[in-house]
Amino acid sequence: MTPQEPPLRAGVAAGSPPFVIQPERGPLTGFTIELFRALAGHLKREIVFTAAPPDELAADLQNRKFDLLPGPIDATPEAAIHLLFTEGFTASEYEFGSRAGEPVRSFADLHGRRMAVVAGSPYAGWAERNAGRYGFTVQKHATIADVLGALTARTADATLTGSPIIDSAAAHDHALAAGLALAETRTQGAAAFRKRDAELRDEVEEALRCLKEDGTVARLANVWLGTNPGDEDIERLAMPGNAVPGLSGFDPKTPKAHC
């Protein structure tokens, strides 16, 4: 690191396993943390991670408290109005979770349930719009760790979150179960930047391509998400152009990665 290149300040969502995990002792870890530590090696630049409430991250980025949000942030057309994305490095869709033995296999299974969601998330928005239609009540929590805790403590009966989160939670805790997934909501999960920071985005994108090519992203997905990505999966496949095709901020030029 040189004086001209201060550490990059990365804002990550507090309490969001398996992406960001705060051990009782020691530094942050998890899929996102370990991926961007590896990415820092390619950039030859230190990255300092700060955990913040999930619903404050976007504002903190725009207010220049952070230089980037490693995410993964769902790369949607709505989000791309205000944020500049890299290409995706995970894929996610809305998925219901519950306690084992009480699965959510259909919308009818939501009737009478207490639905725990992270406040300010897209999942909370879906829950609020559909609570009356499907007959459930909505509980808002600060973090995904709080949501999962409400399930195990039986103060909530179901949750709606991203598929990697609930799939990983169910794989590591047999008291939890993944349920119905909404395929129409499938998105890429990517890192996000301010609109004016295209140069920084492109640098991170190049390093991310290198980590896909050498298998680092797929290896970390196997360790932290419990998946085994193939050659055509997003964890291994470098996408054409910079960012997510079809979204605002997409650059169709694909510069050669110097790995």
N, C-alpha and C positions, 0 to 999 in steps of 0.2 A: 504494500500500500504506500502511496506517495502522498505528500501534502496536498497535491492537486486533486486527489481522489479520496475524499473522506468516506467513511463507512456509509453504505446504503441503509436507510432506516426503513425497516419492513414492519408493517402493522398486520398482526395475525389475530384471528378470532379466539378469544379466551374460552377455555373449556369446550373445545370442539374436537374430541377424539374421533377418528384416528389421525386427523390431520395435525392438530396441535394439542399436545399433552403436557401438562405441568406436573412433574413428579413432586412428591413431598419435599424431596431434597434434590438439588441439581438443576441444570438448565432445562429449558423447553426442549421437547423432542416430538416425534410424530412424523408422518409422511411428508407434510409440507416443509417442516423444519429441516429434516435430513436432506430433502431434495434441494432446497435452496442453499444449504451449506455446501453441497457438492457443486451447485451452480456458481457459488462464490469463488470456488477454486478456478473455474474456467474464466471468470471475469477478472481474476487476480485482484479482488476487492472485497473487503470485509462487509458482511451483512449483519446488522444488529436487529434482533427481533424484539418487538414489544407487543405483549398481549393486551388487547383492548376489547370492550364490549362489542359484539358483532354489529349491533345497530349503529355504532358510532364510527366504524372504520371508513366508510365512504366520505363522511364529512371531514374526518381527520386527514385523509389523503388530500382533499381539496384545500384544506387549511394549511397544507405543507408541514404537518406534523410528521408525515411519512412520505417516503419517496415511491413506494410501491406497496401493493397488497398481494402477497404471494398466493393467497386464497387456499384452494381453488375457488374462484368466484364464478358463478354461473354466467356464461357469456350469452346474454339474451339481447335482442334488439333494444329493449327498454334500457338495460344497463349500459349499452354501447353509446347511447346518446350522451352520457356524461363521462364515461370511462373509455380508456384505450386498452385493448386486450392483447396479450400474446396469443399464439395458437394454444389450443387446449392440451392438457396433459393428463386429464382424467375425463371420464364421461359419467353423467349423473342423470337420474330421473327422479321425480317425486315418488316416494315409497312410504307406505304405512308400516308401522311397527307396533308391537304389542307384547304382552307377556306370553311365554310359551303356553300352549293349550288354549289360548284365547285369540286365535289369529283373525286378522282382517283380510278376508279373501274377496270381499265384494263391498260395494257401497252400503248394502243392506246391513252389513256387520257393524257399521258405524253407529247405528241407532242406539241412543241411550248412553253412549260412551263419553268419557271425559278426555278430550283431545289436548295433549300437551305439545306446544310448539315454541320455537324461539321467537321472542318478540321482535317485530320489525322485519322478519324474514319473508321471502316469497311464500313459504309454507304457511305462515301465519295468515297471510293475505288470502290464500286459497281456503283455509279453514274458516275464516270469518265470512267469506262469500258463500260458503256451502253448508254452514252449521244448521241453518233452518231447513234447508232442502233435505239433508240426510239425518237430522235429528240428534246431533251431538252438541256438546258444549265445549267451549274453547278455554284453555288455560295458557297463559303466556309466561314464559320463563326467560331468564337472562342468557343462558347458554345451553348447548346441547347436552352437556354433562348434567345440568339441572333437569332437563327433560327426561333423560334416561333414568335419573335418580327417582323422579316422580313415578315412572313405570314400576321400578322395582319396589318402591315403597307403597305401591297400590293407592297413591293419591291421584293417579291418572290411569286411564285404561288403554290409551293408544297414542301414537304420535305420527306426525307426517314430517319427513325430512328427506335429505338426499340419499339415494340408494347406497353409495359407498359407506355412509355413516351407519345406517341401520344394519346393512349386511355385515359390516365388521363387528358391530356391537353384538349381533346375534351369534356370530362365529366364536366370539370370545366369552360370551355369557349365555349359557344354555337356558337361562331363565327368560331370555328375550327371544322374539321371533320376528323375522321380516315377513311382510305380507304383500298385499296388492301393490303393484307398481303401475304408474301412469305413463305408458310408453310415449304418449304424445308430448310429454314435457321434457323429453331427453335433450340434454344440452352438453356442450363442452365446458369443463372447468378449467379456468385459465388464471394467469396473473393479471392484475389491473394496474393502470397508471393514469396520471392526469393526461388530458387530451394534448397538452402542449409538449409532453415528454416522449415524443416518438423516437428520438435518438436512443434514449435509455431503454425504451421498450424493445427496439431492434437489437440492442446489445444482449438483453436478457433472452430474447427469442433465439438468437444465434447459439448462446450457451445451452439453451433448452434443447435445441436440435441435436447438439453434440451428446447430451445426456440421454436422448432417445436412441441415437445411433450406437452408443457404447453399452446400452442395456441398463443404465442406471435407473431410469424411470420405472421400467418394468420390474427390476429387482426390488426396488423400494415398494412398489405396489404389491408385490407378492408378500413382502414382510409385514407391511402395515395394513393393507386392505384385504389380504387373503385371496387375491386374484392371481391368475397366471396368464398375463397378456400374450397374445400371439402376434405374428408379424403384421397383421392388418389392424390391430387394435391401436387406439390413440396413444397408448403409453410407449409404443415403439415406432409409430408411423409419423414421420415429419410431414406436415401439411404444406400444400402449395401456398406461396405468398407468406406475408407476415400477418399474424392475427387470425381471426376466425372468418372464413369466407362468408360473404353475404352480409356482414355486419359493418356498421359505420367504423371507420378507422382501418379497414382492411387494405393492405398494400399488396397488389398482385405480384410485385417483383420478389423473387426468391434469391437473395444473395447467397453465394456458396458459404457454408459454415466452415470456419477455420478451426478445426478441432485438434 
